[in-house]
């Protein structure tokens, strides 16, 4: 019997569209689109790499590379940041090292380098290296969600949410430690999820300890990533039925891998101990008590926490307040969904953001880029929230169509920001 209700015709039409879209979304297309996303991110990042130099990028990173080259040392001239970024800079200069050796130039390498690259060219080379390394964050996020959810499209959405994020792309264009710590954090997140979803958890827990050590070597607060690794190792010990003393050995191995990795990336912690302690104490004093007036200065405690929440909800995911707010809500929905599915994994994944934020709210400076490292975690939960909401609206095709439209619009709009920016 034919009905005259136009709402039923609209629902049937939208249901047909959604079913056709789902049928056309073949799983083997997701890796191809991921490759396109990686290429676009690198193109957009490197295209916009010639931006004005910021003070911390100049004094704490680029000059460290020049200082080490001029003085033929692997140690930096400052320890405001760890040394992993310095060694990334050395790798970026590998073509010049090879060219120097091939020509057997009699002058020092520093003079040879400056004949090949002026200061601006060196800066652009280092920024291009930063963009490429930052793009690996997208790959780690994709693989992490794929291992956890077994859904290539949810994994691709999570990679898109961070890969098309203007805040992250702008940060990747700078040769400084925040983007590098974010990439190491995403890699650690991948290893943590693999330790919970594969049959060889101990191996992946140790790789996660290695990743957290790299994160600490990129930026000191990255050491907080050790906590979820220890939690995951402890959970594995409980499942194995080990007693109290037997649980200490796996935890000690995790702590040892973390420490060795960090010291390998920042050997000045031991080799240049007095200078290291002096610089780290200076940075800590500045963040704790302030140095001079700054637009980033705020009060500790709740005022600082409210600014963090404002950043995460209104500007972390997009330059559009509405898109960022929409994805933040999806992230909360994803948190609740994940909590219902696996409380232990939920606690492990959420422990780092909570500890990281808890350490920063007692500082007098709220600098947004300090919290970009939370984006991989937010992107994973936001993608989970989007797919959970989409699947929950199975019997409401109109709302389901609107949900898909909102998700696609958010990704396309952020892509537009990167293209024009």
Secondary structure, DSSP 4 states (H G I P E B T S, - for coil): -----HHHHHHHHHHHHHHHHHHH--HHHHHHHHHHHHHHHHHHHHHT---PPPHHHIIIIIHHHHHHHHTT-SS-S--SS-SHHHHHHHHHTHHHHHHHHHHT-SS-HHHHHHHH--HHHHHHHHHHHHHHHHHHHHHHHHHHHHHHH--HHHHHHHHHHHHT-HHHHHHHTS-SHHHHHHHHHHHHHHHHHHHHHSS-HHHHHHHHHHHHHHHHHH-GGGGGHHHHHHHHHHHHHHHTT--HHHHHHHHHHHHHHHHHHHHHH-THHHHTHHHHHHHHHHHHHHHHH-SS--TTB--STHHHHHHHHHHHHHTSS-SSHHHHHHHHHHHHHHHHHHHHH-HHHHHHHHHHHHHHHHHHTTSSB--GGGGGGGHHHHHHHHHHHHHHHHHHTTT-HHHHHHHHHHHHHHHHHHHHHHHH-
